[in-house]
């Protein structure tokens, strides 16, 4: 009987030691550079947004932030890297809303979108933009639809890959207008933009950050945006609904996630740093220049968004008959 109190005290001491070690690990966070995995190539919208907040997050966290581009498979390759990383806050997924689309596109993903990640926070939201090569004869969505119906299957649109918001915007356009357009998936916004400017593909649905400077330089022609409201960055570009396509809305967002089981204190530290950065006028202006609006908020708000969008996009993928290429 005397051994039992001794055993309990020993167990209690062990727990306290473990708790103390965990607290020390969290309280010292971060004490080395943080890796931001961007699951798309350099030059795309996700990469552009990540680099806008990179330096200020470094200042807020007191550590270097290294951006690692790991493109491919609609973002799932880089996402898998984070899913399998140590849950210590030193590997962060910086991704876009294709995070909630990919499970419907790629049914055999090596990770579970809802289970394998802890949400950190929403960075910003923005429309997708439909752009064309400057020499493309259509100047409006209605002219584009007429061309597509005159020669079914003759036109193609690019996106940053299967499961990207741009891909779904293109598929929604096909459904809403009863047209046949061929989808050409790329491994990021940079390569897709380059090929559309070069005339290899006539059309592209992409996030505004990937196309903004080229539209302003008239190297790309903007036809419409995917949201119900016009973009503050391109107020002269009509929405799809204004272009006569009813029930059309595709919102995009960029957000940060960490591997599941990352300590809550670390998640809170990252979230607080993100919200601090997003309150800075200079950062908000830089995001707005890319056509995006700073969001921020709690980790729980991002989690609720993920849970709401998973079934939403699964239905659209099913209705459109989208398959992984």
PyMOL commands that set and color helices and strands:
alter all, ss='L'
color gray80, all
select helices_A, chain A and resi 2-27+45-61+73-83+97-100+102-105+141-150+165-177+189-198+208-216+264-278+281-289+299-320
alter helices_A, ss='H'
color red, helices_A
select strands_A, chain A and resi 34-38+65-69+91-96+117-133+155-159+181-185+203-207+220-225+251-259+292-296
alter strands_A, ss='S'
color yellow, strands_A
deselect
rebuild
show_as cartoon
